[in-house]
Amino acid sequence: MLNWKNFILFTLISLLAGCSCSKEERLLSPTEMWYKATEFDPSTELVFVADTPEGRARRVLCSQYRAEGCIEGSGKRIKVRLVELLVIQYDSEKNACKAALEVGQWYAYNWLFDDVTNEPVLEDYVQKGFEAKKPVSAEDCSKL
């Protein structure tokens, strides 16, 4: 006959042993990022940059940011309520945080939001739409 106490104990131990205690990385793909952006504010627009000398000067490139982990070709300009911000993808939330700290801007998930600080419309957008944070010290990023 099966001892129910032992069975329940075995089941609980098995469940606990199978659980991961590590913090799950918060990553968004470009598609997930765009979905989140337009879900929060449907008027959000992607700003296309022309292949002209003036347009190329407006591109968002990893070389403009010193923090490691920047994903080449991921930089975009987004227009929110007539104001532009820059977004660029990183390989981890920690690296996005480090980049935000370096330029004094905002990050959420594995994305840096640049040209946001001191623009109330954009600060509201990234805080409410993405729960973005503005790191104030290296400690803020080391916790991730």
N, CA, C and O of each residue as an XYZ file, in Angstrom:
576
protein
N       0.841     -1.178      0.000
C       0.000      0.000      0.000
C       0.889      1.245      0.000
O       1.930      1.279      0.656
N       0.473      2.235     -0.724
C       1.234      3.474     -0.881
C       1.097      4.359      0.351
O      -0.004      4.597      0.846
N       2.202      4.826      0.817
C       2.199      5.738      1.952
C       2.012      7.159      1.410
O       2.922      7.698      0.780
N       0.863      7.763      1.641
C       0.513      9.071      1.075
C       1.426     10.181      1.565
O       1.734     11.102      0.809
N       1.856     10.111      2.791
C       2.760     11.145      3.312
C       4.074     11.145      2.537
O       4.588     12.202      2.171
N       4.615      9.946      2.288
C       5.859      9.851      1.526
C       5.659     10.306      0.083
O       6.532     10.956     -0.492
N       4.521      9.969     -0.495
C       4.218     10.372     -1.864
C       4.154     11.900     -1.976
O       4.734     12.482     -2.893
N       3.457     12.538     -1.052
C       3.336     13.999     -1.066
C       4.703     14.644     -0.833
O       5.055     15.616     -1.501
N       5.464     14.106      0.107
C       6.798     14.630      0.382
C       7.695     14.495     -0.848
O       8.413     15.432     -1.195
N       7.658     13.343     -1.504
C       8.442     13.114     -2.713
C       8.042     14.093     -3.809
O       8.906     14.643     -4.492
N       6.749     14.315     -3.984
C       6.252     15.233     -5.009
C       6.725     16.659     -4.737
O       7.180     17.345     -5.652
N       6.622     17.106     -3.498
C       7.065     18.459     -3.147
C       8.559     18.646     -3.373
O       8.988     19.669     -3.906
N       9.344     17.665     -2.970
C      10.792     17.745     -3.164
C      11.125     17.777     -4.652
O      12.006     18.526     -5.073
N      10.432     16.974     -5.446
C      10.659     16.953     -6.891
C      10.337     18.303     -7.517
O      11.078     18.793     -8.369
N       9.235     18.897     -7.093
C       8.854     20.204     -7.626
C       9.868     21.274     -7.253
O      10.259     22.082     -8.096
N      10.288     21.283     -6.010
C      11.256     22.282     -5.561
C      12.606     22.106     -6.242
O      13.264     23.090     -6.580
N      13.017     20.882     -6.442
C      14.305     20.618     -7.084
C      14.281     21.038     -8.547
O      15.312     21.417     -9.103
N      13.118     20.974     -9.165
C      12.997     21.337    -10.572
C      12.856     22.822    -10.810
O      12.954     23.273    -11.952
N      12.629     23.592     -9.765
C      12.464     25.037     -9.899
C      13.821     25.709    -10.017
O      14.773     25.342     -9.330
N      13.894     26.685    -10.885
C      15.111     27.466    -11.019
C      15.048     28.656    -10.077
O      14.027     29.339     -9.998
N      16.109     28.897     -9.383
C      16.153     30.020     -8.446
C      16.779     31.256     -9.070
O      16.780     32.320     -8.451
N      17.312     31.142    -10.281
C      17.949     32.295    -10.903
C      16.898     33.258    -11.448
O      15.794     32.863    -11.823
N      17.277     34.525    -11.479
C      16.380     35.559    -11.974
C      16.290     35.440    -13.493
O      17.308     35.314    -14.173
N      15.086     35.479    -14.011
C      14.893     35.347    -15.448
C      15.253     36.654    -16.145
O      14.852     37.730    -15.703
N      16.004     36.558    -17.224
C      16.418     37.722    -18.007
C      15.210     38.328    -18.706
O      14.390     37.620    -19.289
N      15.116     39.645    -18.637
C      14.012     40.357    -19.286
C      14.488     40.840    -20.655
O      15.164     41.863    -20.757
N      14.134     40.100    -21.701
C      14.545     40.442    -23.058
C      13.322     40.624    -23.944
O      12.330     39.908    -23.810
N      13.406     41.594    -24.853
C      12.360     41.786    -25.855
C      13.002     41.757    -27.231
O      14.032     42.393    -27.453
N      12.401     41.023    -28.150
C      12.843     41.051    -29.538
C      12.367     42.372    -30.149
O      11.526     43.047    -29.556
N      12.885     42.754    -31.317
C      12.389     43.980    -31.956
C      10.879     43.936    -32.210
O      10.200     44.953    -32.068
N      10.357     42.777    -32.579
C       8.914     42.648    -32.820
C       8.127     42.847    -31.535
O       7.119     43.553    -31.526
N       8.580     42.231    -30.451
C       7.903     42.400    -29.155
C       7.989     43.847    -28.679
O       7.043     44.381    -28.098
N       9.126     44.466    -28.933
C       9.316     45.866    -28.549
C       8.320     46.760    -29.289
O       7.681     47.622    -28.687
N       8.196     46.545    -30.602
C       7.287     47.359    -31.407
C       5.835     47.120    -30.986
O       5.045     48.061    -30.915
N       5.492     45.883    -30.712
C       4.135     45.567    -30.257
C       3.833     46.311    -28.957
O       2.766     46.910    -28.817
N       4.749     46.276    -28.028
C       4.573     46.954    -26.739
C       4.435     48.467    -26.944
O       3.605     49.114    -26.305
N       5.251     49.018    -27.835
C       5.221     50.460    -28.106
C       3.878     50.895    -28.675
O       3.289     51.874    -28.217
N       3.399     50.163    -29.673
C       2.148     50.557    -30.326
C       0.921     50.155    -29.522
O      -0.145     50.749    -29.683
N       1.057     49.170    -28.671
C      -0.050     48.804    -27.791
C      -0.290     49.925    -26.777
O      -1.434     50.257    -26.468
N       0.792     50.501    -26.265
C       0.657     51.585    -25.291
C       0.165     52.864    -25.962
O      -0.724     53.536    -25.438
N       0.738     53.204    -27.120
C       0.340     54.416    -27.840
C       0.270     54.090    -29.329
O       1.298     54.063    -30.006
N      -0.942     53.839    -29.847
C      -1.097     53.453    -31.251
C      -0.586     54.489    -32.255
O      -0.377     54.156    -33.422
N      -0.383     55.724    -31.829
C       0.116     56.751    -32.752
C       1.638     56.703    -32.913
O       2.201     57.492    -33.671
N       2.305     55.789    -32.210
C       3.760     55.649    -32.302
C       4.155     55.347    -33.746
O       3.553     54.492    -34.397
N       5.172     56.054    -34.242
C       5.620     55.878    -35.628
C       7.108     55.539    -35.671
O       7.898     56.029    -34.864
N       7.467     54.695    -36.624
C       8.869     54.426    -36.906
C       9.324     55.489    -37.899
O       8.673     55.693    -38.923
N      10.423     56.162    -37.614
C      10.933     57.219    -38.488
C      11.962     56.595    -39.423
O      12.996     56.092    -38.981
N      11.668     56.634    -40.712
C      12.601     56.082    -41.689
C      13.656     57.126    -42.023
O      13.348     58.306    -42.190
N      14.898     56.679    -42.118
C      16.016     57.566    -42.402
C      16.428     57.341    -43.851
O      16.736     56.218    -44.250
N      16.430     58.418    -44.634
C      16.761     58.327    -46.056
C      18.227     57.946    -46.249
O      19.078     58.239    -45.409
N      18.498     57.294    -47.364
C      19.873     56.915    -47.688
C      20.547     58.077    -48.419
O      20.923     57.966    -49.586
N      20.686     59.172    -47.715
C      21.346     60.381    -48.210
C      22.389     60.767    -47.166
O      22.367     60.235    -46.056
N      23.288     61.668    -47.491
C      24.257     62.089    -46.467
C      23.573     62.622    -45.203
O      24.016     62.331    -44.092
N      22.510     63.392    -45.365
C      21.788     63.916    -44.202
C      21.115     62.779    -43.429
O      21.131     62.764    -42.198
N      20.531     61.839    -44.152
C      19.860     60.706    -43.522
C      20.831     59.805    -42.787
O      20.563     59.370    -41.667
N      21.962     59.524    -43.422
C      22.971     58.661    -42.790
C      23.492     59.286    -41.497
O      23.853     58.568    -40.565
N      23.534     60.601    -41.434
C      23.981     61.281    -40.213
C      22.971     61.113    -39.080
O      23.321     61.295    -37.914
N      21.728     60.769    -39.402
C      20.680     60.600    -38.386
C      20.512     59.146    -37.937
O      19.678     58.859    -37.078
N      21.293     58.230    -38.507
C      21.173     56.827    -38.111
C      21.590     56.631    -36.660
O      22.393     57.393    -36.122
N      21.038     55.607    -36.042
C      21.369     55.258    -34.658
C      22.292     54.042    -34.724
O      21.866     52.946    -35.087
N      23.557     54.250    -34.371
C      24.572     53.212    -34.532
C      25.196     52.823    -33.195
O      25.301     53.636    -32.276
N      25.604     51.567    -33.111
C      26.278     51.092    -31.898
C      27.557     51.884    -31.628
O      27.940     52.064    -30.472
N      28.210     52.350    -32.670
C      29.462     53.092    -32.483
C      29.254     54.404    -31.720
O      30.218     55.002    -31.243
N      28.011     54.848    -31.606
C      27.707     56.071    -30.857
C      27.599     55.808    -29.353
O      27.494     56.744    -28.560
N      27.626     54.530    -28.967
C      27.469     54.136    -27.566
C      28.626     53.226    -27.184
O      28.927     52.274    -27.904
N      29.277     53.505    -26.063
C      30.461     52.735    -25.677
C      30.149     51.457    -24.917
O      30.992     50.561    -24.868
N      28.983     51.342    -24.329
C      28.660     50.148    -23.532
C      28.668     48.899    -24.412
O      28.253     48.931    -25.570
N      29.149     47.802    -23.833
C      29.230     46.548    -24.585
C      27.847     45.926    -24.769
O      26.910     46.235    -24.033
N      27.738     45.047    -25.760
C      26.509     44.294    -25.959
C      25.505     44.922    -26.898
O      24.401     44.402    -27.055
N      25.861     46.028    -27.524
C      24.948     46.679    -28.466
C      24.779     45.783    -29.695
O      25.764     45.268    -30.225
N      23.557     45.599    -30.142
C      23.286     44.742    -31.296
C      23.296     45.596    -32.558
O      22.444     46.464    -32.750
N      24.279     45.329    -33.410
C      24.462     46.097    -34.646
C      23.190     46.096    -35.488
O      22.547     45.060    -35.659
N      22.839     47.255    -36.006
C      21.681     47.383    -36.888
C      20.352     47.498    -36.175
O      19.311     47.578    -36.827
N      20.361     47.509    -34.843
C      19.094     47.533    -34.100
C      18.584     48.941    -33.812
O      17.424     49.106    -33.434
N      19.418     49.950    -33.983
C      19.034     51.317    -33.633
C      17.917     51.861    -34.511
O      17.923     51.692    -35.731
N      16.965     52.513    -33.869
C      15.814     53.080    -34.589
C      15.470     54.443    -34.012
O      15.793     54.751    -32.865
N      14.811     55.250    -34.826
C      14.198     56.500    -34.380
C      12.699     56.260    -34.339
O      12.117     55.717    -35.278
N      12.088     56.670    -33.245
C      10.644     56.498    -33.073
C      10.043     57.856    -32.749
O      10.605     58.628    -31.972
N       8.898     58.137    -33.351
C       8.197     59.385    -33.072
C       6.981     59.083    -32.207
O       6.151     58.235    -32.534
N       6.905     59.809    -31.088
C       5.794     59.673    -30.152
C       5.225     61.066    -29.926
O       5.914     61.950    -29.418
N       3.987     61.255    -30.297
C       3.326     62.555    -30.101
C       4.207     63.710    -30.577
O       4.420     64.680    -29.851
N       4.708     63.595    -31.785
C       5.501     64.611    -32.485
C       6.924     64.804    -31.952
O       7.619     65.725    -32.381
N       7.362     63.959    -31.035
C       8.716     64.059    -30.488
C       9.450     62.746    -30.771
O       8.892     61.663    -30.592
N      10.705     62.855    -31.215
C      11.492     61.658    -31.540
C      12.351     61.198    -30.370
O      12.866     62.003    -29.594
N      12.489     59.888    -30.266
C      13.456     59.296    -29.356
C      14.219     58.229    -30.112
O      13.781     57.768    -31.166
N      15.357     57.840    -29.571
C      16.180     56.801    -30.176
C      16.070     55.553    -29.324
O      16.061     55.632    -28.095
N      15.986     54.397    -29.976
C      15.992     53.125    -29.252
C      17.069     52.241    -29.861
O      17.285     52.246    -31.073
N      17.736     51.488    -29.008
C      18.768     50.584    -29.495
C      18.786     49.345    -28.606
O      18.682     49.431    -27.383
N      18.919     48.202    -29.249
C      18.829     46.915    -28.559
C      20.198     46.456    -28.059
O      21.222     46.659    -28.711
N      20.179     45.828    -26.876
C      21.380     45.245    -26.285
C      21.166     43.758    -26.060
O      20.037     43.269    -26.110
N      22.251     43.048    -25.813
C      22.164     41.602    -25.618
C      21.647     41.218    -24.237
O      21.317     40.055    -24.005
N      21.574     42.179    -23.318
C      21.075     41.884    -21.974
C      20.512     43.153    -21.340
O      20.815     44.268    -21.763
N      19.699     42.957    -20.332
C      19.153     44.091    -19.587
C      20.281     44.838    -18.870
O      20.263     46.066    -18.782
N      21.245     44.099    -18.368
C      22.372     44.709    -17.654
C      23.155     45.647    -18.570
O      23.511     46.753    -18.162
N      23.428     45.214    -19.808
C      24.174     46.061    -20.733
C      23.357     47.274    -21.177
O      23.917     48.349    -21.393
N      22.048     47.114    -21.315
C      21.190     48.265    -21.634
C      21.223     49.264    -20.481
O      21.251     50.475    -20.701
N      21.221     48.758    -19.269
C      21.301     49.615    -18.081
C      22.626     50.376    -18.061
O      22.648     51.579    -17.798
N      23.720     49.685    -18.335
C      25.034     50.333    -18.351
C      25.088     51.438    -19.407
O      25.640     52.512    -19.167
N      24.511     51.162    -20.573
C      24.485     52.174    -21.635
C      23.652     53.376    -21.205
O      24.042     54.520    -21.439
N      22.510     53.123    -20.580
C      21.648     54.211    -20.105
C      22.371     55.041    -19.050
O      22.276     56.268    -19.050
N      23.082     54.385    -18.165
C      23.842     55.088    -17.131
C      24.903     55.981    -17.768
O      25.094     57.128    -17.363
N      25.585     55.438    -18.766
C      26.673     56.170    -19.425
C      26.182     57.444    -20.108
O      26.867     58.467    -20.079
N      24.997     57.387    -20.722
C      24.494     58.563    -21.453
C      23.432     59.336    -20.670
O      22.873     60.308    -21.179
N      23.150     58.913    -19.440
C      22.180     59.627    -18.610
C      20.760     59.524    -19.125
O      20.006     60.497    -19.099
N      20.398     58.331    -19.597
C      19.079     58.147    -20.186
C      18.351     56.974    -19.536
O      18.637     56.626    -18.391
N      17.428     56.375    -20.246
C      16.500     55.377    -19.719
C      16.710     54.029    -20.390
O      17.232     53.952    -21.503
N      16.297     52.959    -19.700
C      16.334     51.621    -20.289
C      15.138     50.822    -19.775
O      14.589     51.108    -18.712
N      14.757     49.832    -20.544
C      13.766     48.836    -20.122
C      14.095     47.561    -20.870
O      14.439     47.583    -22.052
N      13.983     46.455    -20.164
C      14.349     45.166    -20.748
C      15.781     45.282    -21.268
O      16.674     45.715    -20.540
N      15.999     44.899    -22.511
C      17.331     44.969    -23.107
C      17.429     46.122    -24.115
O      18.172     46.038    -25.092
N      16.672     47.193    -23.867
C      16.633     48.334    -24.780
C      17.031     49.620    -24.075
O      16.649     49.862    -22.930
N      17.805     50.442    -24.776
C      18.159     51.786    -24.326
C      17.229     52.773    -25.019
O      16.994     52.670    -26.223
N      16.703     53.723    -24.265
C      15.896     54.820    -24.807
C      16.730     56.086    -24.661
O      17.012     56.514    -23.542
N      17.124     56.685    -25.769
C      17.968     57.874    -25.732
C      17.170     59.105    -26.167
O      16.135     58.988    -26.823
N      17.660     60.267    -25.795
C      17.012     61.563    -26.064
C      15.659     61.677    -25.375
O      14.754     62.333    -25.891
N      15.516     61.048    -24.222
C      14.254     61.042    -23.474
C      14.275     62.049    -22.322
O      13.295     62.757    -22.091
N      15.392     62.109    -21.607
C      15.489     62.953    -20.413
C      15.166     64.408    -20.740
O      15.621     64.949    -21.748
N      14.383     65.023    -19.879
C      13.920     66.411    -19.999
C      12.892     66.618    -21.108
O      12.607     67.756    -21.482
N      12.339     65.540    -21.632
C      11.217     65.597    -22.577
C      10.037     64.944    -21.873
O       9.915     63.720    -21.913
N       9.164     65.715    -21.230
C       8.075     65.137    -20.432
C       7.225     64.110    -21.181
O       6.835     63.094    -20.606
N       6.938     64.367    -22.448
C       6.131     63.425    -23.236
C       6.834     62.078    -23.334
O       6.209     61.030    -23.169
N       8.135     62.107    -23.604
C       8.890     60.863    -23.770
C       9.151     60.169    -22.435
O       9.105     58.941    -22.355
N       9.422     60.940    -21.399
C       9.610     60.334    -20.078
C       8.341     59.601    -19.647
O       8.408     58.492    -19.119
N       7.203     60.219    -19.873
C       5.917     59.589    -19.558
C       5.726     58.316    -20.385
O       5.294     57.286    -19.867
N       6.051     58.401    -21.663
C       5.895     57.272    -22.591
C       6.729     56.066    -22.155
O       6.205     54.956    -22.067
N       8.019     56.271    -21.881
C       8.869     55.121    -21.543
C       8.580     54.584    -20.145
O       8.705     53.383    -19.903
N       8.196     55.464    -19.227
C       7.888     54.996    -17.873
C       6.589     54.203    -17.837
O       6.529     53.136    -17.225
N       5.560     54.710    -18.480
C       4.260     54.035    -18.437
C       4.165     52.891    -19.437
O       3.568     51.858    -19.134
N       4.734     53.055    -20.607
C       4.630     52.030    -21.637
C       5.574     50.859    -21.452
O       5.263     49.736    -21.850
N       6.734     51.117    -20.847
C       7.760     50.075    -20.732
C       8.255     49.851    -19.308
O       9.072     48.962    -19.069
N       7.768     50.648    -18.362
C       8.284     50.615    -16.990
C       9.794     50.863    -16.992
O      10.546     50.225    -16.254
N      10.219     51.808    -17.842
C      11.638     52.126    -17.980
C      12.175     52.769    -16.713
O      11.450     53.391    -15.936
N      13.476     52.592    -16.541
C      14.166     53.141    -15.378
C      15.351     53.973    -15.854
O      15.908     53.739    -16.926
N      15.717     54.940    -15.039
C      16.903     55.756    -15.311
C      17.913     55.464    -14.207
O      17.748     55.931    -13.081
N      18.957     54.697    -14.518
C      19.927     54.345    -13.476
C      20.718     55.570    -13.022
O      21.031     56.451    -13.822
N      21.035     55.611    -11.732
C      21.803     56.735    -11.198
C      23.200     56.315    -10.737
O      24.056     57.163    -10.485
N      23.424     55.011    -10.628
C      24.755     54.536    -10.229
C      25.006     53.155    -10.833
O      24.079     52.477    -11.274
N      26.277     52.755    -10.843
C      26.646     51.435    -11.363
C      25.984     50.326    -10.555
O      25.744     49.236    -11.075
N      25.691     50.596     -9.294
C      25.004     49.614     -8.444
C      23.639     49.240     -9.011
O      23.215     48.088     -8.919
N      22.951     50.226     -9.601
C      21.637     49.953    -10.190
C      21.729     48.866    -11.254
O      20.822     48.044    -11.389
N      22.821     48.863    -12.008
C      22.995     47.893    -13.088
C      23.586     46.577    -12.592
O      23.313     45.523    -13.165
N      24.385     46.627    -11.545
C      25.023     45.399    -11.061
C      24.020     44.459    -10.408
O      24.293     43.266    -10.278
N      22.865     44.970     -9.996
C      21.825     44.141     -9.378
C      21.100     43.265    -10.393
O      20.405     42.321    -10.017
N      21.261     43.574    -11.672
C      20.517     42.842    -12.710
C      21.181     41.523    -13.054
O      20.685     40.786    -13.906
